[in-house]
């Protein structure tokens, strides 16, 4: 029996190693291609997510948006009523993407379930209002003062016998006038950009219950609106 030469043995030993190397190379190449495809798909998806998220956010904070009283100022009652149906009406893209809208960390509405995705934030003010009633008294000189952002007021005049209220002035302008006397409830428009002093012009005694002014006191807080879109 003829013994194999060392060179032959080395050649036979290297064949399995070469096969293993080829298999590993094929696997690595396949993984590389798959990762490249995933990266390309992700790169293609991200601009679309950002575009949709920015469009939804801009629509929600627009002056004529479904949540706002003016640009970047949200109405608390409208925010509380916002749901998935309102989101899909506002942003038709919400039916094609997973979209979540949150305010101050609290989710308002969602369509689908985003798993990651792209986030767009907008800093806003959220306004809430509370109905308040004021009455003039002697210490105020027969006047009441309303804060800024009061766009209108409801004035009720019910004078006692022997008293006539003929005018109500808001700062330097007359908003109600009747020389024979005012009696009843009246809506008056005010300048929301200035503090308003309402003064009753009358003859005879006027108690706090004989004249009242109702208005909506507005309070604004800062919050962050976040729109998340996942394709």
C-alpha positions in Angstrom: 0.0 0.0 0.0 1.4 3.3 -1.1 1.5 6.1 1.6 0.0 9.4 0.5 2.4 12.2 0.2 2.1 15.1 2.7 1.0 17.6 0.0 -1.9 15.3 -1.0 -3.0 15.0 2.6 -2.9 18.8 2.9 -5.0 19.2 -0.3 -7.7 16.8 0.9 -7.8 18.5 4.4 -8.3 22.0 2.8 -11.3 20.9 0.7 -13.8 20.7 3.7 -12.4 23.9 5.1 -13.0 25.6 1.7 -16.6 24.3 1.6 -17.3 25.7 5.1 -15.8 29.0 4.1 -18.0 29.2 1.0 -21.1 28.4 3.1 -20.2 31.1 5.6 -19.5 33.6 2.8 -22.9 32.8 1.3 -24.6 33.3 4.7 -22.8 36.6 5.4 -23.6 37.9 1.9 -27.3 37.0 2.3 -27.4 38.7 5.7 -25.7 41.8 4.3 -28.2 42.0 1.4 -31.1 41.6 3.8 -29.8 44.3 6.2 -29.2 46.6 3.2 -32.8 46.0 2.0 -34.1 46.7 5.5 -32.1 49.9 5.8 -33.3 51.1 2.4 -36.9 50.3 3.3 -36.5 52.2 6.6 -34.9 55.1 4.9 -37.8 55.2 2.4 -40.4 55.0 5.2 -39.0 57.7 7.5 -39.5 60.7 5.2 -43.1 59.6 4.6 -43.7 59.2 8.3 -42.2 62.7 9.0 -44.2 64.3 6.2 -47.5 62.8 7.5 -46.7 63.6 11.1 -45.9 67.2 10.3 -49.0 67.6 8.2 -51.2 66.3 11.0 -49.6 68.4 13.6 -49.8 71.5 11.5 -53.5 70.9 10.8 -54.3 70.4 14.5 -52.7 73.7 15.6 -53.8 75.8 12.6 -56.1 78.8 13.2 -59.0 76.9 11.6 -58.1 73.5 13.0 -60.5 71.3 14.9 -59.0 72.0 18.3 -58.1 75.7 18.2 -59.6 79.0 19.0 -56.7 80.7 17.2 -53.4 79.5 15.9 -51.5 77.4 18.4 -54.1 77.9 21.1 -56.3 74.9 21.8 -59.8 74.9 23.4 -60.0 72.5 26.4 -63.5 71.4 25.5 -62.6 70.6 22.0 -59.5 68.7 23.2 -61.6 66.6 25.5 -64.0 65.7 22.7 -61.3 64.7 20.2 -61.3 61.0 19.4 -60.4 58.6 16.6 -63.3 59.6 14.4 -62.3 63.2 14.7 -58.7 62.3 14.0 -59.6 60.5 10.8 -61.8 63.4 9.6 -59.0 65.8 10.3 -56.2 63.7 8.8 -57.3 61.2 6.1 -53.8 59.7 6.2 -54.7 58.4 9.7 -56.6 55.6 7.9 -53.5 54.5 6.1 -50.9 54.9 8.9 -50.8 54.2 12.6 -51.2 57.6 14.1 -51.3 58.7 17.8 -52.0 62.2 19.1 -51.1 63.1 22.6 -51.2 66.3 24.7 -49.0 66.8 27.7 -48.2 63.1 27.8 -51.9 62.1 27.7 -53.2 60.2 24.6 -56.1 62.0 22.9 -56.7 59.7 19.9 -55.1 57.0 17.8 -55.7 55.0 14.6 -53.8 51.8 14.6 -50.9 51.0 17.0 -47.6 52.7 16.3 -44.5 50.6 17.2 -41.9 53.3 17.2 -42.4 55.6 14.2 -41.7 59.3 13.8 -42.7 62.0 16.3 -43.4 65.6 15.6 -44.0 68.0 18.5 -45.7 71.4 18.7 -45.7 73.7 21.8 -49.3 75.1 22.3 -51.5 76.9 24.8 -54.6 75.2 26.2 -57.4 77.5 27.2 -60.2 76.6 29.6 -63.0 78.9 30.8 -65.1 79.2 33.9 -68.3 81.2 34.1 -68.1 84.0 36.7 -70.5 86.7 37.9 -69.6 90.1 39.3 -71.8 92.8 40.9 -70.9 96.4 41.4 -71.0 97.8 44.9 -70.3 101.1 46.6 -66.6 100.3 47.2 -66.1 99.9 43.4 -67.8 103.1 42.5 -70.6 101.2 40.8 -68.3 99.4 38.4 -66.8 96.0 37.8 -63.5 95.1 36.1 -63.1 92.2 33.6 -59.7 90.8 32.7 -58.2 90.6 29.3 -59.5 87.8 26.9 -63.1 88.6 27.9 -64.7 89.0 24.5 -68.2 89.4 25.7 -70.3 89.8 28.8 -73.9 89.3 29.9 -75.3 92.4 31.8 -78.4 92.0 33.8 -80.1 95.2 35.2 -83.0 94.9 37.7 -83.2 98.3 39.4 -85.3 98.8 42.5 -88.3 101.2 42.5 -87.1 104.8 42.3 -83.7 103.9 40.6 -83.0 104.4 37.0 -80.0 102.9 35.2 -79.7 104.7 31.8 -76.2 103.6 30.6 -73.4 101.1 30.9 -70.0 102.1 29.7 -67.0 99.8 28.8 -63.9 101.9 29.4 -64.4 104.9 27.2 -67.4 103.8 25.1 -71.1 103.3 25.8 -72.3 99.8 25.2 -75.8 100.1 26.6 -78.0 103.2 26.7 -81.7 104.0 27.3 -82.6 107.4 28.7 -85.9 106.0 30.1 -84.0 103.3 31.9 -82.4 99.9 31.3 -84.2 96.8 32.6 -83.4 93.2 31.5 -80.5 91.1 30.3 -78.2 92.2 27.5 -75.2 90.7 25.7 -72.4 93.2 25.0 -69.2 92.8 23.0 -65.9 93.7 24.6 -62.3 94.2 23.4 -60.5 90.9 24.5 -57.1 92.6 24.2 -57.6 95.0 27.1 -58.8 95.0 30.7 -62.4 96.3 30.7 -64.0 98.4 33.3 -67.8 98.3 33.1 -69.5 101.3 34.8 -73.2 101.7 35.5 -74.6 105.2 35.2 -77.7 105.5 37.4 -79.8 107.8 39.6 -80.9 106.4 42.9 -79.5 103.5 45.0 -78.2 100.4 43.3 -77.5 97.3 45.4 -75.2 94.4 44.2 -78.2 92.3 43.3 -79.7 95.0 41.1 -77.0 94.7 38.5 -74.7 91.8 37.6 -72.2 91.0 34.9 -71.5 87.4 33.8 -68.4 86.5 31.7 -66.2 83.6 30.9 -62.9 83.7 32.8 -60.2 82.2 30.6 -57.1 80.4 31.9 -54.3 79.3 29.6 -51.6 76.6 30.3 -48.6 75.6 28.1 -48.4 72.0 26.8 -46.8 69.9 24.1 -48.8 68.3 21.4 -47.1 65.2 19.9 -48.1 63.4 16.7 -46.6 59.9 16.2 -46.8 58.2 12.8 -45.7 54.7 12.0 -45.9 53.3 8.5 
